[in-house]
Amino acid sequence: MKSIYVGNIPFSATEDDIRDLFGAYGNVSSVKLIQDHETGRFRGFGFVEMEDADAAAAIEALDGHPMSGRPLKINEAKPRAPRPGRY
């Protein structure tokens, strides 16, 4: 299973929109659109999980793909670095 970073998502997009877009390249296990903790507003990026081969095809095909006039930024998600000062 591979996690894919999806950036520059239009603020009007929904999880279903992203699932449909990536679904053309294989089975989508999960979609998570990130929201601001304080305001609850969508931050314009998210993550999609797919099988490795499907993920590679989706990344190749969709990086730079226009969605509501915005070019999507898509690549393999990197592990989150530890954040100091949090307990």
N, C-alpha and C positions, 0 to 999 in steps of 0.2 A: 504494500500500500504506500502510495506517495502523496505527500501534501504539496499542493500548488498554491503559491501566492498569486492573488489577482488584485492588481492595483488600478487606480484611475477609473473605478466603476462609477457610472452616473448615480447621483443620489436618488434618482427615481427607480433604480433597479431593485428587484426583489430576489429572494433566494430562489424562487421558481424560475426567474429569468436566467439566472446564472446556471442553475441545474439543467435547464433546457439547452443553453448554449454549449455546455461541456458534454451533455448527454449524447450529442452527435458523434463523439469520439470514444464512447464506451460507458460503462456503468459508473455512475457517480455515487460514491458511498456517503458523502456528507458535504454540505455547504454551510459555511459560517461567515456571515457578514458582521464585521466588527463595529460596535457602537461605543461612543464616548461614555465613560462611567458616570460623569457628572450630569451631562445633558440628555443622554439616551439617544442622541442623534447618530445616524450612520456616518462613519468616518471616511467612506469612499474606498475601502479595501476589504478583502476577505480571503478565505481559504477554501479550497476544494480538495477532497480526497478521492483518488481514483487508483485503480490497479496500475502498476509501474508502466506497462506497455501503452495502456490507454492514456496515461498522464503525459508520457513523452510525445505522443501524437497530438494531444490537445495543446501542449505548450508550444510545439512547433507551429501548429496551424493558427492559434489564436493570439499569439504575442503581436501586438500592434493592431489587432482586429478592432474596427470602429464599433462602438456601442453608444447609441444616441449622440453621435458626433464626437465621442471621446475615444482615443486609441487606448485599448487595454494594455496594461503592463503585466505580463505573465511570465513567471519562472518558478523553478522548484523552490519551495519554502525552505529556509535555513532554520536550524534549531534556535530557539529563543535564548539569548544570552541571559545569564542570571543578573537580576537587578539588585544592586547593593542598597542597603538601608531598609529593606522590607523584612518584616518579621511575621 
